[in-house]
């Protein structure tokens, strides 16, 4: 396992977090930001929810990184 494989795995994980929908998936399972009034997210669950919401705001850079990854894969084989 090389560095490139690790970076691809992290990109796939970021993509997975970015596509999670709050209304259809997260709130039904009790993983929404509405559970943390005032933004107090000190627990592990709060930190993970914050990470999911941060990834949703980074969709445009993720699109660019996905395109770059596709181009590198096409060139290198």
N, C-alpha and C positions, 0 to 999 in steps of 0.2 A: 504494500500500500504506500503510495507516494503522496507527496504534498498536493499534487493536482487532484488526486482522488479525494483527499480530505476536503479540499476547497469545494469540489463539486458536491460532496455530501452536505456541507454547511449551506451551500446555495439551495439545495433541494429542501433542507429543513426550513430555511427562511421562506421559501416559496410556500411550503405547507402552512406555516404560521400566517402568511399574508392572505391566503384565500379563505381562512376561517371566517364565517359570517356570524355576527353576534346574535341576530334575531333567530336564525335557523338552527344554530348549533350551540353557541356558547351559553346563552341565557337559559336554555332548557336544561342545561346540566349544572347551572349555578356558577358559571364562570364569566360573569359580566362585571363591568366597572361600577355598576349600580350597587353592588354589594359593599363597595368601599366608599362611604360618604366622606367627602373632604379630601379625597386622594390619599388616604392612609393605606399604603400598600407595603407594609413592613414584613408581612408573612411571605412564605415561599409561594403560596397560591397567588397572592397579590403581585409578587414580582413576575411570575409567569404570565399573568393576565396583562401586566404592563408591557412585557416583551411582545405579546401577541398584538397589542394595540400599536406599539411602535413599528412593528413589521408592516402593519396595514398602512401606515403613513409613508413607508419607504417603497411603495409599489413601483414608482418610476425608476429609481435606481436598480431595483430588482429586474425590471424589464431590460434595462441596458446590460446588466451583468449576464442575464440569460442569453441575450443576443451575442455578446462577446464569447460566452462559453460555446455556443453553437458554432460560431465562426471558427474558433480554435479547433473544435472537434472536426469540422469539415476540412480544414487545412491539414491538420496533423493525422487525421484518419483515426 
